[in-house]
Amino acid sequence: MRLKVSHRTEYSYDEPIRYGLQRLRLWPASGPAQTMLTWALHIEGAREEVRFLDQFGNDTRLLSIDGEPHAITVVAEGEVETNDTAGVSGPHRGFAPLWLFEHPTPLTAPGTTIRDLAASVGSGGDLERLHGLMALIQQRIAYVTGTTDSRTTAEEALVKGTGVCQDHSHVFAASARLLGFPARYVSGYLMMNDTVEQVASHAWAEAYVSALGWVGFDAANGMSPDERYVRVAVGRDYREAMPIAGILIGQAQERLAVHITVEQ
Amino acid sequence: MVAFDEMLPAEAGLRRPYEAYDGWLKNQDPARLTEKMRDAERVFRKTGITFAVYGEQEASERLIPFDIVPRIISGNEWRRLTQGIEQRVQALNAFLDDIYHRQEILRAGRVPRELIATNEAFLPEMIGVRPPAGVYTHIIGVDIVRIAENEFYVLEDNARTPSGVSYMLENRETMLQLFPELFQRIKVQPVENYPQLLRQSLAAVRPNGVNGTPTIAVLTPGSFNSAYFEHAFLADQMGVQLVEGQDLRVVDGHVAMRTTEGYKRIDVLYRRVDDAYLDPMTFRPDSTLGVPGIMDVYRAGNITIANAPGTGIADDKAIYSYMPEIIEFYTGRKPILGNIPTWRCSEPDSLKYVQEHLGELVIKEVHGSGGYGMLVGPAASKKEREEFSKKLAARPSNYIAQPTLSLSTCPILTEKGLAPRHVDLRPFVLVSDRIRIVPGGLTRVALKEGSLVVNSSQGGGTKDTWVLDD
């Protein structure tokens, strides 16, 4: 499937900025489930300082901001050819060892609620257990925006019982690790059925299954990724894979507006 | 057990390296020496060397006591030491390169994976980074102890941000001022050029593509840091800028410092800020001591950070016990300098042994430094041992234990004349395209009679360290 993506992020400020930085992970790579056809980043109001591959192979850029601009705009857009691999995104690559994904991070540290959840996953083959886990998480966390934020931990979200795809993915990664699977967080896009406008960028989780490699699980939607998904960045949790993260020095207040379209 | 005295060992008489000094000392008027001791203290007060001691009610600034009797090492002894040190720092850098790339040593099962995986000093953000010349740890302070004529052991490898080199330099400076005639009688190898060597060494690992003289700066956490004096001193001696995080920002793809003529690019940053505080966008978000985005510039290859982030994984006390394996794995040779036998309390058999022999062992925190949080079994009271035993039982993997070594002694000048005190040695090693070791180092001395704790934070003092040009 040929997907056309446009992801526009706009930060506006109520006064000039003394100094600020934004780190972008907005450049997808080709892989078993997708081929990048065209991609471009348009940046206004900020300067690109460096571009590099991070420890997980994500194409990353650092932008700086200072002085007059009261707004910066980042538009990532392009076309990606996707195919349905039943969620399989292939063998592990790069220097980051698989064992790194076996251990919790601050956002995915399990508490008693996650431990209980992982313990309640039935027996069976690897994929069966992981699908079981995904179904449990979908039942336990209702998709409700505004009840969690970027600092909410997996444990907090599960206790609360509501959250967004970031929370589902954190809970999945944390639980899968307890079950003995290396697990990671994936940020990207999903073309929701019957709509071009998407409310947000998407996230899901991947678990490493010996026979298959990395396999995706979108617990927010209760399914493995198919040809409607575009993967952009990976990490052990949101903080390591987030599309845009910044730091602002000074008193200016920041307002954020995101506009995403994914269409065929 | 009688400790080996480096000047007057029991039954053997005066050792050769001390002959010339002893000849001079015999002709000195004791009253003049006492006067010199007071002079030394005045010199130190004037130069402003103080040391903040943590963990006391008031974080007081105080002088580290200086003893005017030098610790003397022959040229031959030194050559052997340097071979061992060079082998060790090569292995340390090879280990770091491996750990942040293919991890062959873990695949080979020579170091347990869990030791790295659960270690906070291992920084995933360093995975795949190969700094210029393949050097990760540029400045190393290897702590060495001696227990007999030919027995030297490495106590720890300080591969993160070792301090103390300013004392080495000031100690020599003070001795030259107090006893100029001594240095005419006895040929002592110079240490005074350390700042120039440091500068050359840092310049040699500038980022690829930087032509001409690179710009070097020293990053300090600020004047409240216990080693601030040293940061300022080294910057001054090298003739480079001393900067704080707030002076720096990312400009044109580089880390740059604010100057009167605008921002100036930094090529090599000698940082004395710990990893966790280095970049709030990457590590602790609440840090105000670091430089946001410096890790991005680093991964892009536009700055050299010395020492590299994540080098702590090589000098962790739990990793230390594997150093013989690490040296053999990367150099293909047996270690020239020995390791002290170490019990890892994370292993049940070792823990049992340690609990049963608390009175004989030294027990240290795996991540501790500066002599804090340790138990010296033979010197501890029954109550102290019992309390420590509980801590050990609660978190075994937090501790390692080593035998109480009878560190060599060296005389210090007391009111009653010369008296032996235990010493260790921290030579400073510079690694770039080559390895440079300044002949000497910092000799730390336990001033209390019988004490084995040489840390300045625990009442230790220092001595000038002479390597003879013989």
Chai-1 contact restraints between the chains, C-beta under 6 A:
chainA,res_idxA,chainB,res_idxB,connection_type,confidence,min_distance_angstrom,max_distance_angstrom,comment,restraint_id
A,Y19,B,R249,contact,1.0,0.0,6.0,A-B,restraint_1
A,L21,B,P292,contact,1.0,0.0,6.0,A-B,restraint_2
A,L21,B,G293,contact,1.0,0.0,6.0,A-B,restraint_3
A,E49,B,V250,contact,1.0,0.0,6.0,A-B,restraint_4
A,E49,B,G253,contact,1.0,0.0,6.0,A-B,restraint_5
A,V50,B,G253,contact,1.0,0.0,6.0,A-B,restraint_6
A,V50,B,D296,contact,1.0,0.0,6.0,A-B,restraint_7
A,V50,B,V297,contact,1.0,0.0,6.0,A-B,restraint_8
A,V50,B,A300,contact,1.0,0.0,6.0,A-B,restraint_9
A,F52,B,R299,contact,1.0,0.0,6.0,A-B,restraint_10
A,F52,B,A300,contact,1.0,0.0,6.0,A-B,restraint_11
A,Q55,B,P124,contact,1.0,0.0,6.0,A-B,restraint_12
A,Q55,B,E125,contact,1.0,0.0,6.0,A-B,restraint_13
A,Q55,B,I127,contact,1.0,0.0,6.0,A-B,restraint_14
A,Q55,B,G128,contact,1.0,0.0,6.0,A-B,restraint_15
A,L62,B,G293,contact,1.0,0.0,6.0,A-B,restraint_16
A,L62,B,D296,contact,1.0,0.0,6.0,A-B,restraint_17
A,S64,B,V250,contact,1.0,0.0,6.0,A-B,restraint_18
A,F95,B,H101,contact,1.0,0.0,6.0,A-B,restraint_19
A,F95,B,I127,contact,1.0,0.0,6.0,A-B,restraint_20
A,F95,B,G128,contact,1.0,0.0,6.0,A-B,restraint_21
A,A96,B,I127,contact,1.0,0.0,6.0,A-B,restraint_22
A,P97,B,Q103,contact,1.0,0.0,6.0,A-B,restraint_23
A,W99,B,R113,contact,1.0,0.0,6.0,A-B,restraint_24
A,W99,B,A117,contact,1.0,0.0,6.0,A-B,restraint_25
A,L100,B,P124,contact,1.0,0.0,6.0,A-B,restraint_26
A,H103,B,A117,contact,1.0,0.0,6.0,A-B,restraint_27
A,I247,B,M281,contact,1.0,0.0,6.0,A-B,restraint_28
A,I247,B,P292,contact,1.0,0.0,6.0,A-B,restraint_29
